[in-house]
Amino acid sequence: MSCWGFLKEHSLLEKHLSFRKNFGFGEGEEERKQAAFQVIKTQHRLLGPMSFAEKAVTFLFVLLVVLWFTREPGFFPGWGDTAFANKKGQSMVSDGTVAIFISLIMFIIPSKIPGLTEDPKKPGKLKAPPAILTWKTVNDKMPWNILILLGGGFALAKGSEESGLSKWLGDKLTPLQHVPPSATVLILSLLVAIFTECTSNVATTTLFLPILASMAQAICLHPLYVMLPCTLAASLAFMLPVATPPNAIVFSFGGLKVSDMARAGFLLNIIGVLTITLSINSWSIPIFKLDTFPTWAYSNTSQCLLNPPNSTVPGH
């Protein structure tokens, strides 16, 4: 082997060893794994066996999930639409009802095995063990600002529906029939992305999707062509704390300013809207057959029965 070949091979070996070392594949890898395993094992040993309160909370959590899934599953009769059905056969019990029910149980179940012990502050008197959840704990640990932010978002959505704001918005969106479909999607996605910064994602979709479905029927456009991108745009809530629960949590505990979140979230919103618009006008058209007006979207008042859509469908 020549001197040049030896130096070249030595250089490649050094780079390979440097790469393995930088990415944790070099010397001492096994020692680090063993050290991490010992730390995890020690911490797990310090936890000790599960207490009565931990077992009770685990049972209540599993019960909560089971009640959520079996309340109104849709593919088989649930306990909600069977025992608590309204005149239409729909469940009057919501997920929030189940959560409140489990929370109330936590105020009743004791944190220790039920029994009476002597109160150390008052000798001669018996004292029952405290409950798993107490109001003092709730008052100290509950992020009330997040609760008020989210509750205000739902109240705003309900107020918009009851006051007629939803209908007014639907009337204002009707002139979009003179705009190309791709531009319609872009405008509506921007509108929803802006609106979702002030209300929750669920409230935004609850408010807008019925309006967009009616508008799409009126202008002979595939309803999914406007409803899919707007549903995705409702998740582009990056600018304000009230937009979504993770934003509120980060804002409360991260020491951030509203201006900091707005600057970072504005660019994310723009990128998200452009990506959604590109997707709905490319691969989504053949997958969901958005270039035709579906028969299930016809209504008794729809003009599409007399005038089949030719100019308003995507791709025409």
N, C-alpha and C positions, 0 to 999 in steps of 0.2 A: 504494500500500500504506500502511495506517495505521501509526502509531508502535507500537501494541500488536502488530500482526501482525509487524512487523519484529523487535521484541524477542523474540517467541515463536519465530520462525524462527531467530534467532541463538542462543537458548537450546538449541533442539533440535540445532543444528549443533555447539555446544560439547559437548553430551552424547555425540553420535555420535563426535566426535573423541576425547573422553576414553575412551569404550569401546574404540575401536580401539587407543588408546595403552596402556591397561591390559592388554589381551589380546594384545599383540604385533603389532597390525596397523597401527600408526602409523608415524611417521617413523623412519627408521633400520632398518626391517625388512630391507631388501635388504642393508644393510651387515652386519647381524648374521649373516645367512645366509652371506655371503661369508667372514666371519671364521671362523665355525664350520667351513665347508668347507675353509678353508686349514689350520686346526688338524688336522682329520681327515686331510687330504692329507699334512701334514708328519709326523704320527705314523705313517701308513702307509708313508711313504718310509723312516723310521727303522727300521722292522721289517726291511727288506732282504729278500732272497730266502729261501725256505724252506730250512732246514738239513736235513741227512740225518736227524737225530733227529726233526724235526717231520714230515717226510714219512713216516717209519716209524710214528710214533704215529698219524697220520691213516689210514694203511693198516690198522693194527691196529684202530682204532676202527670203520672201515667193515666190516672182517671180523667184528668182534664183533656188530654190528647184524645183518649178514647171517646169521650163525650163530644168533642169537636168533630171527629170523623164520622160518628154514627148519628149525629143530629139530623142531618138532611143530606145523605150521601148522593142521592139521585138515581143510582142503579139498583137500590133496594130500599124498602120503606125504613126510614129512620125513626128514632124515638121522638124527634121534634115534630115531624109532620104526621105522626100517628097519635100521640097523646096530647099535643098542644097545637093542633091544626086550626086554622081559621075557616071561614066559610068557603074559601077558594081551595082549601086543602093544603095551604102553605104553612110552614112552621112559624109560629109567633115567637119562638125562642131563638135568639141570635147567639153568636159566639161570645158577645159581651155578657149576655145573661149567664152563660156557663162560667165565664171567668169570675164574675162577681159571686156566683154561688160557691165556687171553690175557695175564694178569698174569705167569705163568711165562715166557711168550715174551719179555716186556719185560725180564726179568732176564737174558736170553741175548743179544738183539740189541744190538750196540754202538751207542753214540751218535754215532759218526763212521764214515766209510767204512772198512770193515775194512782194517787194515794195522798194522804194527809201527813204533813210533817210539822214539827213545832216551829213557830215563827221566832227567829233569834232576836228580833227587836222587841217582841212581846212574849216573854216566857209564859207558858201555860196556855197559849192559844195556838190552835192549829192553822196551818196555812196550806192552801192548795197550790200545786205547781203552776207557773205562768203558762199562758197559751203560746202556741207556736208563733203567732203574730199578734202584736199589741199595737194600740193606736200610737203610743209614743214612738215606736220603731217606724211606723208608717209616716208619722209627722216629720221625723228627722231625716228619713232616707228617701221619701218620695220626691222626685223632681217636679214640683208643682208648676214651674214655668213651662216645662214640656207639655204637661197635661193641659194647661190653659191654651198653649199654642195650637195643639192638635184639635182640641175641642172647639176653638174658635174657627179653625179651618172647616170642620164639618158643619158648624152653625152657619158659616158664610155660604156654603154650598146649598144648604137647605133653605136659607133665606132668599138666595137667588132664584131658587125654583118656585117658592111660594109667592114672591113679589112679582113674578113675571119677567125677570131678567133673562131667564133661559129662552123664553119665547121671543123676546126682543132681539137677543143675539141670533136666533135662528132666522128672523126676518132680515137682519143686517147681512147675513151670509148668503142670502139668495142671489145677489148680483154676481157671485162667483161663477155662475153658469156661462158668463161671457169671457171667462179667463181660461187659458189652456189648463188641462187637468194636472200636468206636472207643476205648474205654478200654483194651482189651488192647493195641492198637497204641501208645498213649501210654505204658503201663507198660513194654512191651518196649523201646521206643525209649529211654526213660530208663535202663533197665537196661544196654542195649548202650552208650549214651553214657558211662555211668559206667565200665563195664568196659574200654572202649577207651582210657581214660586210663592204664591200667596195662599194657596190651599193645599191640602194633602193630595196625593196621587189618586186615591180612591174617590175623593170628592170631585176632583177634576174630571175624571172619566165618567162618573155618574152624571155630572152636569152636561158634558159636551157630547157624549156618544149618541144619546137620543136625538139631539139637535142635528148632528152630522148625518145620521141615518135618514132623517126626514129630508134634509137638504139634498142628499145624494139621490133619493127617489125623485125629488122635484126636478132635478137637472139631468135625469137619466144617466147617472154615473154609478158604477158598481159601489155599493155601500162599503165593502171592505177596502176599497181603494183609498178612502179617506179615514175610515175608522181604525185600520191597522196602524198607519203612521202616527195618528194622533194618540193612540193608546201607548205606543212606544215613546212618543214625545212627552207624555205625562210623567215619565220616569226621569226626565232631564231636570231634576230639581237639585241644582248645585249651588245656587247663589244666596239664598236667604235661609235663616234658621227655621222658619215656619214651614218650609217646603216639604220636609220629610223628617221622620223621627231621628235618623242618624245625624242629620244636620243639626237638629236641636240639641242632641246629646253632645256632639263635638263643640257646639257653640257654648254650651253651659260649662263644660269641664275643660275645654282646651284653651281658654283665655284668648279667643279670637275676637276680632271686630267684624262687624257686618261688612265693612268695606273690603276686608281681606277675603272673605268668602265670595263677595260679589266679583272681585277682580279675577279670582281663579275660576269661578263657575261660569262667567260669561263666555270665555273661550270654549269651555267644555260644552256649553249649550249650543254654540254655533257649529262646532264639529259634529255634535250629535244630530242636529237637524239636517245638516248636509248629508250625513251618512244615511239617515232614514230616508231622505228624499231619493238618494241614489239607489238604495235597495228596493224601494217600492216601485221604481220606474225601470228596474232591470230584471233581476231574477224572480221577483215576486209576481210579475205579470203572468209568466207561464205556469208557475206553481199554483196560484190561486185563481187563474183564468180571469184576470181583472180586465181583459180587453173586451169582455162581453157584459151585457146587462142580464143578471140572473133572473129566472122566472120567479123565485121566491121573493124578490124585491118588488114585484108588481103589486099595486094596490088599486082599489076601486077608483081613486081619484088621480092615478098616475097617468100623465100624458104619454108615457112611453108605450102604452098599448096602441095608441093611434099613430105615434111617430117614433118608430124604433130608433135607438141611439146610433148615430153614425159619426158625429163630429165631436162628441163629448167623451167618448171612451178613450183610455190611454192607447197610444200608438196609432190613432187615426187623425 
